[in-house]
Amino acid sequence: MHVHLQVHRRSAVAAPQFGSDEWRVEYYRHEFAYLLRSVRRRAGKTVRQIAESGNYSHPHIARSLTGARFPNWKLVRAILDACGVGGDQLRCWLRLWKTVSATQARTHVAERRTWVEIEREWGIRRAALREPDATLQQIQQVASLEQLGRVLKTVSARQGSGSLRRLEELSGVSRSTLHGWYAGQRKPTAERLHQLAVALEMTHAEQIALDQCLARISPLRRRREPERAAACTANNPSIGQQCRLPRDHRGPHHAAVGEPWFDDGVLDGGRRGREAESQPEARPTARVHFGPGW
């Protein structure tokens, strides 16, 4: 018990005074480590799995996650990559790391940013980590080829890969195909779109949303061919065939076989009203019939 009291007294003496510059340095380092541990727990990754994924030693990762040391950005990026964090969230993490890094490089110096400014930056950038991923939401709302093209342009600009030649080298998809995708003129296949997503370093969640949006996009609409006019209903009793011309046509009727013919037996156009309706029987007339409606 006497030994434990001695250890407690030593640790109490070594601990920085609350509110001092040394205390603030340790505070931000441990808070940053806590956020990294939260990401690891949500991803279901062990420290050893993260170390193997990023080619780091197990103790090296453990010290960074417990707050014993402040990691450089390369190590933070390896931890986030192993946990599936990327896209817009990766930018938020970079801004937060820069804020904390400014407190770790030195004991607070007056000519640099004040602790009030650092505290304000910390609050804003930590809150940004909890905001939904804007690019992911944009992908989830894609419902047309034009919207898909705009999303691909956004992701390309985010990764600094705006050149189609460069994207062709990274993804293995031809420039003409990429141009059709970006212009909203061609619908990509799931396999080739996945190649581009990997080349653009899209997150796992973004890749899943990208695959799902293909099912929502309808195929390109083709130009509708003009509807063919209905065939004439006139029938030639001599050959037993109907006229093959459109319904509203001028001139004699034509069938696939036989000579053109005119209808006869139509009512005289001069008779109208009840007198025409009471006519018991159609009479031949010399008037040429040009099909129904004429």
C-alpha positions, 0 to 999 in steps of 0.5 A: 500500500505504501508503494501505491501511495508513492506512485500516486504522489509521483504521478500527481506531481508529474501531471500538468496543471489544469488549464496550462499550456502543457495540459492543453497539449495533452488534452488535444492529443488524447481527444484525437486518439479517442476519436480514432479509437471510436472509428476503429470500434465502429469498423470492428477492426483490431489493432493488429488488423490495422497494423497489418493492413498499413504495414506498421508494427502493432505497438506503433499503432497502439501508442497512437490509439491510446494517446501516448504519442501524436501520429503523423498524417501518414499513420492517421491516413493508414488507420482511417483507410483500414477502417474504411474512412475516405471521401469527404470524411477524410478531408474533415480528418485532415483538417482536424489533424492539422488543428491538433498538430499545431498544438503538439509541435511546441508549447504554446507560443503567443505569436502563433494562433491563440488557444481560443482560436484553436479551441474554436477550430477544434469544435467546428472540425470535430462537429464536421466529422458527425455530418453526413457525407455530402458526396455519398448523399449525392450518389444515393440521389442519382436517378439519371445518366446526367446526374451520374456524370456530375457525381463522377466529375465531383469525385474526380475533382476531389481526388485531383484526377480531372484528366481523362488520359490520367483516369484511363491509365488508372482505371483501364477504361478508355477515354471515349467511354469515360467521356460518354459517362461524364457527359451522361450519354452512356450507361456504364456496366457495374464491372467497369464502373467499379474499376473507375471507383477503385481508381478514384479511391472511393470509399466502400459505402460510396462504391455500394451506393454507386452500384445501387444507383445503376439499378435506378437509372433507366436505359437511354430512350430511343426516338419513337418511330412514327406510328403507321397509319391504319390500313383502309377498310375497303375490300375488293370482292373480286380478289378477296383482299383489303386495300393496303394503303393508309386509311386516309388516302386519295385515289383508287384502292390498291391490294397486294394482288390485282388491279386498282379498283374504285368503290361503287354502290355508294350513296349519292352525296346530293341526298342528305337528311332523312331522305338519304337515311330512308333510302332503302338500297344503295344505288350505283353512281358515277362518282369516284370514291377516294376511300372513307372520309372523302 
